[in-house]
Amino acid sequence: MKNLLRRKIAFLSIALLVLALFACQHKISQIPQVSALPQNQARWVDAPYVVLVSIDGMRHDYLERYQATHLLELKKNGLSAPAFIPVFPSLTFPNHYSIITGLYPVNHRLISNDFYDRTTEERYQISDRSKVLNGKWYDGVPLWLLANRQGMLSASYFWVGSDANIHGEFPNYYKIYDTKVPHDTRVAQILEWLRLPKEQRPHFLTLYYSAVDSAGHEFGPESEEVRQAVLEVDRSIGELMQGLEQGGLNPNLIVVSDHGMQKIEEKKVVRFPKELLTKEYIITGRGAFSMIYTKSPEKTEEALRLLKQIPHLKAYKRQETPKAWHMDSALAGDVIILADQGAYLTQDTDKKKSTGGTHGYDPAKVKNMSGIFLARGPQIKSGVVDAFPNINLYPFVAAILGLELTEKIDGDVNMLKSYLIKK
């Protein structure tokens, strides 16, 4: 009996010890893990701040058309332009990345939302997150990297490339893109970042909205749905402005858009010739802008011949595209196709309805491709500047922040220089 009692006591002791160790380990696991926050270099602690906001698909005339109250107030009391001119093609990814690098697509590699790399036999598509998050597809120095490399902190609540490891780097604070994140959550995070202690506070921040573009594609630019989307984004930016004011924060606020929107005319919806829908050709893109990659000069000529029979579009050899397009890239297709204003090029296999709105047209010829530019802050003079290309924003933001331009860019460093307030 005594031996049995001893064994029971020993068993209970071991069990209690195991439970105590488990409880201790569980308690330790509940302690929040705190990692050291990044630090601004001392010279930047009192430097200016810039919050750069993009409203995807916000056409140049939407503010007045839909009476976007807060944005109109920003326009009235700050610096504005009648149009913010996209690079060609007037698509989302090339333009967001041109804005943030000051480069034409030919020099930053994102020549379209959809393109093919012959050397690696890989295709970049904005719907393929594995490609979008892979920094090898991006070149140039985004503004967040320009800041980081000079010891200034940056943050991004979405922007093309901000969640990709470009040159092995990211913004100091950033979020992986998720279109479902509510607008209020995005604004709250921007304000939270700006309330960090000065040493950990980012000086360059980006914020992105997709709602206006999505509504424009689905319902067209003159629709009630676009009006509602514009007013919702305007409300959100109003919350941002109010939060900055109530928090005693006074950054330079810049609001832009990547492109505008054009209504699709159903009578101008055209399809690729069936002869091109074979393995002999790689077709990228659709709508206003598309490219075809061929396997030989003969196939290029055949594609051009077939496309000439299709109304409402123009097709070019890559080497013969207008110089202003800057399409002489090894990543571009052998054939470049541009639809006429209001026309839409599609494939027989497309399930997407060819109505609503689109973009991608030549911004030099289709004014509806132009976006908005609004800016206000302690380093920015108020007034109205002539319409200008979006690549000129990069040196303006760098100058506000006091950053040195370390790489060659395509943007004009002098274009907005007279609107800077130096302190």
Secondary structure as UniProt FT lines:
FT   HELIX           2..29
FT   HELIX           42..44
FT   TURN            45..46
FT   STRAND          50..55
FT   TURN            56..57
FT   TURN            60..61
FT   HELIX           62..65
FT   TURN            66..67
FT   HELIX           69..77
FT   STRAND          79..85
FT   HELIX           92..101
FT   HELIX           105..108
FT   STRAND          114..117
FT   TURN            118..121
FT   STRAND          122..125
FT   TURN            126..127
FT   HELIX           129..132
FT   HELIX           135..137
FT   HELIX           143..149
FT   TURN            150..151
FT   STRAND          154..157
FT   TURN            160..163
FT   TURN            167..168
FT   STRAND          173..174
FT   TURN            179..180
FT   HELIX           183..194
FT   HELIX           198..200
FT   STRAND          204..209
FT   HELIX           211..219
FT   TURN            221..222
FT   HELIX           224..246
FT   TURN            247..248
FT   STRAND          252..256
FT   STRAND          262..263
FT   HELIX           266..268
FT   STRAND          269..271
FT   HELIX           274..276
FT   TURN            279..280
FT   STRAND          281..284
FT   STRAND          289..294
FT   HELIX           297..307
FT   TURN            308..309
FT   TURN            311..312
FT   STRAND          313..317
FT   HELIX           318..320
FT   HELIX           323..325
FT   TURN            330..331
FT   STRAND          335..339
FT   TURN            341..342
FT   STRAND          344..346
FT   TURN            348..349
FT   STRAND          357..358
FT   TURN            363..365
FT   HELIX           367..369
FT   STRAND          371..377
FT   TURN            378..379
FT   STRAND          383..384
FT   STRAND          388..389
FT   HELIX           390..392
FT   HELIX           393..401
FT   TURN            413..416
FT   HELIX           417..419
//
